[in-house]
């Protein structure tokens, strides 16, 4: 059995940075993820006037409940969607003029539902070029709060940004959500907000689900970041795919916040043996993988992981309800389909689904990554059974796991 330590969760680290910055007092984050995305978030906080001290294994953030510590700032969000969506909401609660921009990749990704909601709350903001996209200027004068409606069918991050903003408003927020994708990520947000002292109520009604957030502010704490469940999916998939292999990831178990741990349930349905204990999860190969049809709306970041191992199943693998993967770092549905076809695999796609037929992927093939870390890490799993796979941009894994290639290569040698 191989035991592997996975770096901290990107999603949890980003939320923790926001909450720590907004809290009264100094927060210590234990085992935060160090990657391009999270470093970009931390640099964004520093640009906004927050004190962030980074040590190996621990980051210390001095909170500012009143908002940014400067009256004017330029923030570059790099490729980070959490940075690009969360920090404008944080800045809006303060006072000053704050300009946000991002990489060309992030500029292409939508921002409109969030900025529309902020405008409904009275926030003055302007898009610098294309409406609903970065660059963005936010003029913060504090936020009174109130009620609003939100379509979070493209990304749950819009809802997360507004939920985290709620305790910083004068009167609180009532957010009615008409559509929602990746709901487990919202559950992460709610659990973490409560850990920092927030009060949130949830009620389902005829108009949709309403989240009511009280204007409590936040209190600093010491917060441990759990391993990244999305990153773990590549190692779990590799074990499920490899005859006789078994892998255990400590720190991810029955109490894990991240919904993407649900990927192991997909592997279980395909025939792998899965054990989820209180403090760890183990996946063991039991033979050939089975084909299946699966709805991955709530764990769509792991869709490329499943797509990459799908050709090795004994029947078709059909992944449904993943339209939102078309507006990630790239169009992941088409990227997976095109790369699998380049490997000689038969693939069909629709607006929100992909179906992959059994086959024997064959190289040599250079995988077109589109600068997307998840395409690289997913097809690294397929490469375990496919000689001659290379990547046109292997370094884009720095977004979430800079040492991925070194760690994965050592892991593969042990399988």
C-alpha positions as CSV (number, residue, x, y, z in Angstrom):
1,X,0.0,0.0,0.0
2,X,1.2,3.5,-0.9
3,X,0.5,6.4,1.5
4,X,0.7,9.8,-0.1
5,X,0.5,13.3,1.5
6,X,-1.6,15.6,-0.7
7,X,-1.0,19.4,-0.5
8,X,-3.7,21.5,1.1
9,X,-7.0,22.3,-0.6
10,X,-7.0,25.2,-3.0
11,X,-10.7,25.9,-2.3
12,X,-10.3,25.8,1.4
13,X,-7.1,27.9,1.4
14,X,-8.8,30.6,-0.7
15,X,-11.8,30.8,1.5
16,X,-9.7,30.8,4.6
17,X,-7.7,33.7,3.3
18,X,-10.8,35.8,2.7
19,X,-12.3,34.9,6.1
20,X,-9.0,35.6,7.9
21,X,-8.7,39.0,6.2
22,X,-12.2,39.9,7.2
23,X,-11.9,38.7,10.8
24,X,-11.2,40.6,14.0
25,X,-7.8,39.5,15.2
26,X,-4.9,37.5,13.7
27,X,-5.7,34.1,12.1
28,X,-3.2,31.3,11.6
29,X,-3.7,29.0,8.7
30,X,-2.0,25.6,9.2
31,X,-0.7,23.7,6.1
32,X,-2.1,26.1,3.5
33,X,-1.6,25.2,-0.1
34,X,1.4,27.0,-1.7
35,X,0.6,27.3,-5.4
36,X,0.3,30.0,-8.0
37,X,-3.4,30.5,-7.2
38,X,-3.0,30.8,-3.5
39,X,0.1,32.9,-3.7
40,X,-1.8,35.2,-6.0
41,X,-4.6,35.5,-3.5
42,X,-2.1,36.3,-0.7
43,X,-0.4,38.9,-2.9
44,X,-3.8,40.4,-3.7
45,X,-4.5,40.7,0.0
46,X,-1.2,42.4,0.6
47,X,-1.9,44.9,-2.3
48,X,-5.2,45.7,-0.5
49,X,-3.3,46.6,2.6
50,X,-3.7,43.4,4.7
51,X,-0.7,42.1,6.7
52,X,0.1,38.5,5.6
53,X,3.1,36.7,7.0
54,X,4.0,33.4,5.3
55,X,6.0,30.7,7.1
56,X,6.6,27.1,6.0
57,X,3.5,25.3,7.1
58,X,1.6,28.3,8.5
59,X,0.3,31.7,7.2
60,X,-0.6,34.5,9.6
61,X,-3.2,37.1,8.5
62,X,-4.1,40.2,10.5
63,X,-7.8,40.8,9.9
64,X,-9.3,44.1,9.0
65,X,-13.1,44.0,9.6
66,X,-13.4,47.5,8.2
67,X,-12.0,46.5,4.8
68,X,-8.7,47.1,2.9
69,X,-6.0,49.1,4.6
70,X,-5.4,51.3,1.6
71,X,-7.6,53.8,-0.2
72,X,-6.5,52.7,-3.6
73,X,-4.9,49.6,-5.0
74,X,-4.2,47.6,-8.2
75,X,-4.7,43.9,-7.8
76,X,-3.5,41.3,-10.4
77,X,-5.4,38.1,-9.9
78,X,-3.2,35.9,-12.2
79,X,-5.2,32.8,-13.3
80,X,-7.0,32.4,-10.1
81,X,-10.8,32.3,-10.3
82,X,-11.2,32.4,-6.5
83,X,-8.9,35.5,-6.4
84,X,-10.7,37.2,-9.2
85,X,-14.2,36.6,-7.8
86,X,-13.6,36.7,-4.0
87,X,-11.4,39.7,-3.6
88,X,-13.6,42.3,-5.4
89,X,-16.4,41.3,-3.0
90,X,-14.1,41.8,-0.1
91,X,-12.9,45.2,-1.4
92,X,-16.5,46.3,-1.9
93,X,-17.2,46.1,1.8
94,X,-14.4,48.6,2.5
95,X,-13.7,52.2,1.4
96,X,-11.6,53.1,-1.6
97,X,-11.0,52.5,-5.3
98,X,-9.7,49.1,-6.2
99,X,-8.7,48.0,-9.6
100,X,-8.6,44.3,-10.5
101,X,-7.2,42.6,-13.6
102,X,-6.2,39.0,-14.5
103,X,-4.5,36.8,-17.0
104,X,-5.9,36.5,-20.5
105,X,-7.2,33.1,-19.5
106,X,-9.0,34.5,-16.5
107,X,-10.3,37.5,-18.5
108,X,-12.2,35.1,-20.7
109,X,-14.0,33.5,-17.7
110,X,-17.4,35.0,-16.8
111,X,-17.9,37.3,-13.8
112,X,-21.3,38.9,-14.7
113,X,-23.6,37.2,-12.2
114,X,-21.4,38.4,-9.3
115,X,-20.9,41.9,-10.5
116,X,-24.7,42.3,-11.3
117,X,-25.4,41.2,-7.7
118,X,-22.9,43.6,-6.3
119,X,-24.5,46.4,-8.3
120,X,-27.9,45.5,-6.9
121,X,-26.4,45.9,-3.5
122,X,-25.4,49.5,-4.4
123,X,-21.7,48.8,-5.1
124,X,-20.2,51.1,-7.8
125,X,-18.2,49.1,-10.2
126,X,-17.1,49.3,-13.8
127,X,-15.8,46.7,-16.3
128,X,-12.7,48.1,-18.1
129,X,-13.3,46.3,-21.4
130,X,-16.0,43.6,-21.8
131,X,-19.1,43.7,-19.6
132,X,-19.1,40.8,-17.1
133,X,-15.3,40.2,-17.3
134,X,-12.1,41.5,-15.9
135,X,-10.6,44.1,-15.7
136,X,-12.9,45.6,-13.1
137,X,-12.8,48.7,-10.9
138,X,-14.6,48.6,-7.6
139,X,-15.4,51.8,-5.6
140,X,-16.1,50.7,-2.0
141,X,-18.3,52.7,0.3
142,X,-19.4,49.9,2.6
143,X,-22.5,47.8,1.9
144,X,-25.8,48.1,3.6
145,X,-27.1,44.6,2.6
146,X,-30.5,43.5,1.7
147,X,-32.1,40.8,-0.5
148,X,-31.1,39.7,-3.9
149,X,-31.6,36.9,-6.4
150,X,-28.6,35.0,-8.0
151,X,-28.2,32.5,-10.8
152,X,-25.2,30.4,-9.8
153,X,-25.7,27.8,-12.5
154,X,-22.3,28.7,-14.1
155,X,-20.3,28.8,-11.0
156,X,-20.9,28.3,-7.2
157,X,-18.1,30.8,-6.6
158,X,-20.5,33.7,-7.3
159,X,-22.6,32.5,-4.4
160,X,-19.6,31.9,-2.2
161,X,-18.3,35.4,-2.7
162,X,-21.6,36.9,-1.7
163,X,-22.1,34.6,1.3
164,X,-18.7,35.5,2.7
165,X,-19.5,39.1,2.1
166,X,-22.7,38.9,4.1
167,X,-21.4,39.2,7.7
168,X,-19.5,42.3,6.6
169,X,-22.6,44.2,5.6
170,X,-24.5,46.6,7.9
171,X,-27.8,44.7,7.8
172,X,-26.9,41.2,6.5
173,X,-27.9,39.5,3.2
174,X,-30.7,37.3,2.0
175,X,-29.6,35.5,-1.2
176,X,-32.2,33.6,-3.2
177,X,-30.5,31.2,-5.6
178,X,-32.4,30.2,-8.7
179,X,-29.8,27.7,-10.0
180,X,-26.7,26.3,-8.5
181,X,-23.9,24.1,-9.7
182,X,-21.2,22.4,-7.5
183,X,-23.3,22.7,-4.4
184,X,-20.7,20.8,-2.2
185,X,-18.4,23.8,-2.6
186,X,-21.1,26.0,-1.0
187,X,-21.3,23.6,1.9
188,X,-17.5,24.1,2.3
189,X,-18.1,27.9,2.4
190,X,-20.9,27.6,5.0
191,X,-18.9,25.3,7.3
192,X,-15.9,27.6,7.2
193,X,-17.9,30.8,7.7
194,X,-19.4,29.2,10.9
195,X,-15.9,28.3,12.0
196,X,-15.1,32.0,11.9
197,X,-18.2,33.0,13.8
198,X,-20.8,33.7,11.1
199,X,-24.5,32.8,11.4
200,X,-26.3,31.5,8.3
201,X,-29.8,30.1,7.8
202,X,-31.0,28.2,4.8
203,X,-34.6,27.8,3.6
204,X,-36.1,26.2,0.5
205,X,-39.1,27.9,-1.0
206,X,-41.0,28.2,-4.3
207,X,-38.6,30.8,-5.7
208,X,-35.5,28.8,-4.9
209,X,-33.2,28.3,-1.9
210,X,-32.6,31.4,0.3
211,X,-29.5,31.8,2.4
212,X,-29.9,34.4,5.1
213,X,-26.6,35.7,6.5
214,X,-26.5,37.8,9.7
215,X,-24.2,40.9,10.0
216,X,-22.1,39.3,12.7
217,X,-18.6,40.0,11.3
218,X,-15.9,37.3,11.8
219,X,-13.6,36.3,14.6
220,X,-10.0,35.2,14.0
221,X,-9.1,31.6,14.7
222,X,-6.5,28.9,14.0
223,X,-7.6,26.9,11.0
224,X,-6.1,23.7,9.6
225,X,-6.4,23.2,5.8
226,X,-7.3,19.7,4.8
227,X,-5.7,18.0,1.8
228,X,-7.1,18.8,-1.6
229,X,-9.7,16.3,-2.7
230,X,-9.6,17.3,-6.4
231,X,-5.9,16.7,-6.4
232,X,-6.3,13.4,-4.6
233,X,-8.6,12.2,-7.5
234,X,-5.6,11.6,-9.7
235,X,-3.9,9.3,-7.2
236,X,-7.1,7.5,-6.4
237,X,-7.8,7.0,-10.2
238,X,-4.3,5.7,-10.7
239,X,-4.7,3.1,-8.0
240,X,-8.1,2.0,-9.3
241,X,-6.6,1.7,-12.8
242,X,-3.4,-0.3,-11.9
243,X,-3.6,-4.0,-11.2
244,X,-2.8,-4.8,-7.6
245,X,-2.4,-1.1,-6.6
246,X,-3.6,0.5,-3.4
247,X,-3.3,4.1,-2.2
248,X,-4.2,5.8,1.0
249,X,-4.6,9.6,1.4
250,X,-4.4,10.6,5.1
251,X,-6.3,13.7,6.3
252,X,-9.3,13.1,4.0
253,X,-12.1,11.0,5.6
254,X,-15.6,11.0,6.8
255,X,-15.4,14.5,8.2
256,X,-13.9,16.1,5.0
257,X,-15.4,19.4,3.9
258,X,-14.8,18.8,0.2
259,X,-17.4,17.3,-2.0
260,X,-14.9,16.2,-4.6
261,X,-14.0,13.3,-2.3
262,X,-17.2,11.9,-3.7
263,X,-15.1,10.9,-6.7
264,X,-14.2,7.7,-4.9
265,X,-17.8,6.7,-5.0
266,X,-17.6,6.8,-8.8
267,X,-14.5,4.6,-8.6
268,X,-16.4,2.3,-6.3
269,X,-19.2,2.0,-8.8
270,X,-16.6,1.1,-11.4
271,X,-15.4,-1.8,-9.3
272,X,-12.6,-0.4,-7.1
273,X,-12.6,-1.1,-3.4
274,X,-13.0,2.1,-1.4
275,X,-12.6,2.6,2.3
276,X,-13.4,5.9,3.9
277,X,-12.3,6.1,7.5
278,X,-12.5,9.0,9.9
279,X,-9.1,10.4,9.0
280,X,-8.1,8.7,5.7
281,X,-9.4,7.3,2.4
282,X,-8.1,4.2,0.6
283,X,-8.7,3.0,-2.9
284,X,-7.6,-0.4,-4.1
285,X,-7.8,-2.0,-7.6
286,X,-9.8,-5.2,-7.7
287,X,-9.7,-5.9,-11.5
288,X,-10.9,-4.2,-14.7
289,X,-12.9,-1.1,-14.3
290,X,-16.6,-1.1,-15.3
291,X,-18.3,1.4,-17.6
292,X,-21.1,3.5,-16.1
293,X,-23.3,6.6,-16.6
294,X,-22.7,9.2,-13.9
295,X,-24.0,12.7,-13.1
296,X,-21.0,14.8,-12.1
297,X,-22.7,18.2,-11.6
298,X,-21.6,18.4,-8.0
299,X,-18.0,17.1,-8.6
300,X,-17.3,18.5,-12.0
301,X,-13.7,19.3,-11.3
302,X,-13.0,15.6,-11.3
303,X,-14.7,15.1,-14.7
304,X,-11.4,15.2,-16.6
305,X,-10.0,12.6,-14.1
306,X,-12.8,10.1,-15.0
307,X,-12.6,11.0,-18.7
308,X,-8.9,10.2,-18.8
309,X,-9.3,6.7,-17.3
310,X,-12.6,6.0,-19.1
311,X,-11.1,4.2,-22.2
312,X,-9.7,1.5,-19.9
313,X,-13.2,0.5,-18.6
314,X,-15.0,-2.5,-20.0
315,X,-17.9,-0.5,-21.3
316,X,-18.9,3.0,-22.2
317,X,-18.4,5.8,-19.7
318,X,-21.0,8.6,-20.0
319,X,-20.6,11.7,-17.9
320,X,-23.6,14.0,-17.6
321,X,-24.7,17.4,-16.4
322,X,-21.3,19.1,-16.6
323,X,-22.0,22.1,-18.8
324,X,-20.2,24.3,-16.4
325,X,-16.9,22.6,-17.3
326,X,-17.0,24.5,-20.6
327,X,-16.3,27.8,-18.7
328,X,-13.4,26.7,-16.6
329,X,-9.7,27.3,-17.4
330,X,-10.6,26.0,-20.8
331,X,-13.6,24.2,-22.3
332,X,-12.8,21.0,-20.5
333,X,-15.4,18.9,-22.3
334,X,-13.9,19.6,-25.7
335,X,-10.3,19.5,-24.4
336,X,-10.9,16.0,-23.0
337,X,-12.7,14.8,-26.1
338,X,-10.1,16.2,-28.5
339,X,-7.2,14.7,-26.5
340,X,-8.8,11.3,-26.2
341,X,-9.5,11.3,-30.0
342,X,-5.9,12.1,-30.6
343,X,-5.1,8.9,-28.6
344,X,-7.4,6.9,-30.9
345,X,-10.4,6.7,-28.5
346,X,-14.0,7.1,-29.8
347,X,-15.7,10.0,-28.0
348,X,-19.1,11.8,-28.4
349,X,-20.1,15.0,-26.7
350,X,-23.1,17.2,-26.3
351,X,-23.8,20.5,-24.6
352,X,-23.4,19.0,-21.1
353,X,-22.2,15.5,-21.5
354,X,-19.4,13.3,-22.8
355,X,-19.5,9.6,-23.7
356,X,-16.2,7.7,-24.0
357,X,-16.0,4.2,-25.6
358,X,-13.6,1.5,-24.5
359,X,-10.4,1.5,-26.4
360,X,-6.6,1.2,-26.1
361,X,-5.1,4.7,-26.1
362,X,-1.9,4.9,-28.2
363,X,0.9,7.3,-28.3
364,X,3.1,9.1,-29.1
365,X,0.7,12.1,-28.6
366,X,1.3,15.5,-27.2
367,X,-1.6,16.5,-25.0
368,X,-3.0,19.9,-25.7
369,X,-3.4,21.3,-22.2
370,X,-4.8,24.7,-23.0
371,X,-2.9,25.9,-20.0
372,X,-5.3,23.9,-17.7
373,X,-3.7,22.2,-14.7
374,X,-6.5,19.6,-14.5
375,X,-6.0,18.5,-18.1
376,X,-2.3,17.8,-17.4
377,X,-2.9,15.9,-14.1
378,X,-5.8,13.9,-15.5
379,X,-3.9,12.7,-18.6
380,X,-0.8,11.9,-16.5
381,X,-3.0,9.1,-15.1
382,X,-3.9,7.9,-18.6
383,X,-0.1,8.0,-19.4
384,X,0.5,5.3,-16.9
385,X,-1.0,2.9,-19.4
386,X,-0.1,4.8,-22.6
387,X,3.6,5.1,-23.6
388,X,4.6,8.3,-25.4
389,X,2.3,10.8,-23.8
390,X,3.8,14.3,-23.4
391,X,2.3,17.7,-22.7
392,X,2.6,21.0,-24.5
393,X,2.6,23.0,-21.2
394,X,3.4,20.6,-18.4
395,X,4.3,23.6,-16.1
396,X,0.7,24.8,-15.8
397,X,0.3,22.5,-12.8
398,X,1.9,25.3,-10.8
399,X,-1.6,26.7,-10.5
400,X,-2.5,24.1,-7.8
401,X,0.3,21.6,-7.4
402,X,3.8,22.9,-8.5
403,X,5.5,19.6,-7.6
404,X,2.9,17.4,-9.3
405,X,5.2,15.8,-11.9
406,X,7.9,14.9,-9.3
407,X,5.4,13.5,-6.8
408,X,3.3,11.6,-9.4
409,X,6.4,10.1,-11.0
410,X,7.6,8.8,-7.6
411,X,4.1,7.6,-6.8
412,X,3.9,5.7,-10.2
413,X,7.1,4.0,-9.6
414,X,5.7,2.5,-6.4
415,X,2.5,1.2,-8.0
